[in-house]
Amino acid sequence: MLGLVAVFAVAVWVLGSPGGSPSGGPESTVPSVVTAPTSGAPTVKPPHSPHHHRIKHPLQPVKIHRDPGCPIRPPQILRVMQFNIHAGVSRYGGVGLARIAAEIRAAHPDVVGLNEVDSGTIRSGHADEAAYLGRATGLRAVYGPNLFGYDGGRFGNAILSRFPIRENHNTPLPRRPHSEPRGLLEATLRVGRRSVSFYSVHLSQGGRGAAQRVRQAEAVARAIRSSGHPTIVSGDLNSRPGDLPVRILRQYLLDAQQQGGTGPGHTVPEGSPRNRIDYILYDNHFAAVPESTQVLASGSSDHRSVWTELVLRPKGQC
């Protein structure tokens, strides 16, 4: 009974003028892994220097006023997780994929963005990590490799989803010559009767990667602006909240930590986190449930994961 009251309260809080479809949860899962096809589009350089950006104000949440004449329907809530798994290699050494899987299962997510995912490398025992985590968590898996021939295998991002995956693709991000390739992995999810674009991304790291991160954030912004679907971006941006790459994305996306979290949301280093570089961002088709955003400790990665609940606003009005 208390659960029904809670769902009703969330609906009143977030949906405003309710309408649209009942949640009608995802279909039963048949775990599998798919390697995302790589977009053939060439990388395009930004039209101006990263030092001369004109950044718009950050996106603000939509204010919705509830119409008392509209019937309240059950909201569709997505439990989202962002996790840089460090190839399953813990800071203490050794491959801890089973523990990573256990940490994901314990969070009960509907969709997960994963970074630093190996496939066939020597260091991870030639494991197909996305496929393993999909089987171990009961979620569908899609893999977007960006670095090929690394340690005998591949390295990139992955997405796990309880929802059916309609299509997926991996787009190379801008980079300077001889630097590590990075990519934007996109999966189009079927959530009830809606399509949702979910992206997993890992921007370049270090001081030498600063200019690349700006160009990469611009590329991500172009991709999400052309999506046409409700959008979520999950990623290790290697940037603090006030850094230019995050500000570029915040022109079009809201920050789950800011809208639905408490505390600073620091994710690295895992043992004693002092910086926030891992994010769950989303557009105004969603709203973060207040105080739902959490940073979760990990025993098998050098990052803490981020977890939140997002309400998918109903399509149309009453």
N, C-alpha and C positions, 0 to 999 in steps of 0.2 A: 504493500500500500504506500509506504514511504517512497519507494522507487517511482511509482506513478505520479506522486505529488511532485517529486523532484523534476521529472521530465516535463510536467505541466508548467512548473515554474520557469524552466529554461525556455520553453516555448513562448511564454508571456514576455520574458525578458528580451529575447533576441529577435523574434520573428516579426514583431510590429504588426503589420497587416498580413495575417497568415493566409496561406493559400498553398498551392502546389501539392506535391505528392507526399503520402505517408512515407516513413523511412523505409519499410519493406526490405530489410537488411540484405547484405550481399549473398550471392548464391554459394552453395557448398563448394569448397576448394578442392581442386585437383592439382597438387603441387607440381610445378614444372619450372624450368628456367629457359629463357629465350635470350639470345644475344641480339641486342638491338642493332638494326642496320644503321650504318653510318651515312649521314647526309652527305651528298656529293657537292653541296654548295661550297664554293671557295670562301676562305676566310677574308673578311673585308676589314680594312684598316679604318679606324675612326676618322671622321673628317677634320678633327682638330686635336690639338695637343691636350693631354689630360690635365694640364695646368690651367686651362682656360675654360673650364666647365661652368655652365650656367645651370645650377641645380634648382629645380622647383622646390616648393615646400613639400615636406613629407605628406604622403597620402593620409587622410584622416578618416576615421570610421564613419560610415553612413549613419545618420540619426534617423531612426524609424519611429513613427508614432502609431501606436496600435489603434486600429479601428474596432471599436466595441462590437460592431455589427458583423465582423468576420469570425467564422468558426476557427478555433485553435486546433491545428493538426499536429501530430507528433513530429518533432524536429528530426532531421537527419544529422547525427553527430558523428564526425570522423575523429578517431583517435590517431594522432600523427606522431611519429618518432623520427628524429634525426640522430644518426650514429656514425661517427668515424671509427671504424673497427680496427684500424691499424693492422690490417691483414690478419686479424685474429691473433697477432703476436703480442702477448702481454708485456708490460714494462718490466716484468720479472723474468722474461724469456719463456720460450715454449709457445706452441700454438694452442690457443684456448677457444677454438670454434664452438665446442660444446657449451662452454660457459657463456660465450656471446649469445648463442641460441637461447640459453636459459634466461639470460637477462632480457632478451626481446620478448620471449613468451611471458615472463613475469609482468611486463608492462601492458600486455593485451592490446597491442596496436592494430589498427585496421590497415595502415599503410606506413612503410618505413623507407626513408632515404638513407643509403649506406655509402660511405666513402672508403677509399683504400681497400678495395676488394680484389683479392688475388684469384687467378684461375690458372692452375697448372704450374705454378712456380715451385722451385726447389725448396725455398724457405718455408712454404706452407704445406709441404709434403705432397705436392702436385694436386692438391684439392681444388675442386670447382666450388669455391666458397659460396657463391650466390645460390647454386643448386643445393648445396648442403644446407644452408640456412633456410631455404624455401621448404625443404623436406622436414627439417627439424622444427620449424615453427608452424607448419601447415599453411603457409602462405604461397601465393604465386610469386615467381621471381623473374626479373628481367635484368640483363647484364649489359653494361656499356663500357667495353674496354677502350682505353685511350693509349696505353703504353704497351707495345707489342715486343716480344722477344726479351722481356725483362726477366732475368733469373730463370730462364727457361719457359716462361709463360706470359701471362697478360696481367694488367693492373688497371683498375678503373672504378666506376661507380655501379651501384645496383639499386633496384627498387623491389621491395616486397609488398604484396597487396592481398588483402582479403577480398577485395572487389575484383571482378573480371577486368582483364586488361584488353582493351579493344585494339590498340596499336601502340607501337613504341619506336623510337629512333634515337640515335646518338649523334649529336652535332659537335664537331671539333670547335674549340674556342681559340681565339687569337693567341699567338705566342711568338716570342722572338726565336730566331734560328738556334737550334741545338738545345733548347730548353725542354723541360718535360711536357709532353702533350697533356692537355686537359680537355674535358668534354662536358656537354650538357645532355644528360639522359632524360628523355621525356617519355612518360607513359600516360595514355589516355584511359582513364578508369570509367567503368560504368557503375555509377552510384545511384541505385534506384532507377529512375528513368532519365537521369542526367548524365552528361559527360563531364568529367573533371580532368584538367591537365595537371599532372604531378611531375615536378622536375627534381632531379638529384644532381648536385653540382659540387665541385671541389676546386676552388680558385688556386692559382699559383701561390707559392709560399716564399717567405724570406724577403729581405730588403731588395734583392735583385728582381723579385717578382712584382714589385709595387706597381710599375707602369702596366704590366700585363694584367694585373687584377682589375685595373680600371677599364682596360679594353675588354676584358672578359665580362665584367659587370654590364658594360654597354651592350654586348652581344646577348647576354641573358635578358636584359630589358627589352631588346628588340624582339626576342622570341616570345616573351610572355605577352607583349602588346599585340602580337598577331595571333594569339591562341584562339580567342573566341569562346573559350570555356572558362568556368570558374577555375582559379589557378592557385596552386600551392608550390612554393619553392623551398626545398629542404637542402641545407648544405653547410659545408665547412668553407667559409668565405675567407679565412685567414686574414680577417679584418675586424677591427673593433667597431662598435656601433657608430662612432663619429667619423670613421674613415670614409674616404670618397667612394669606394665600391659599394658600401652599404647605403650611403646617401643616394647613390644613383638608383639602386633598387627600391629604396624607400619612397621614391617619387611615385611608384606604382603599386607598392605592396605595403601591408601592415606587418608589424613585428609581434609575434605571439608572446614574447617575453614582456614587451612593453604593454600590450593590451590585456594579457591574461596571466601574468606572472607576478611573483613577489621576489624581492632580493635582486642582486645584480645579474644572476644567470650565468655566472662564470663556468666555463667548461674545460679549460686547460690551465696548467697540467692537471691530470686526473687526481693525483694524490692530494694536491693543495691548490685548487684552481684559483687563478688570479686574473684571467682574461676571458672575454666572451668572444669566440670566433665561430661558434656553431649556431645556426639560426633556423627557425621555421617562419617563413614569410607567406602571406596570403593576400588575395585581393578582397574587394568589398562584397564578393558573393558569399563570403564567410564572416563569422564573428567568433572570437575566442571566448570560451566559457570563462568567466572571472575566476582567477586564482587556480586555473587548471594547469598552467604551464609550469613544468618542473624540470630541474636538472637532476639526472639520476646517476649515481656512482657506478663505476665499472671496475670489475676485477680483471678484465682481459683486454683493456685498451688504454691508450694514453689520453683519450678524450672521455669526458662524461657525455652521456646522451641527453637530448632534449625531448620532452614529451608534452603534448598539449591536446586539448579537445577543441575542435572547430565545428561550429554549427553551420551547415549549408543552408543559406537563406532560401525560402521558397521562390520559385520562378513566377514572375508576374505578381499581380496584386489581386485583392479581393474584388 
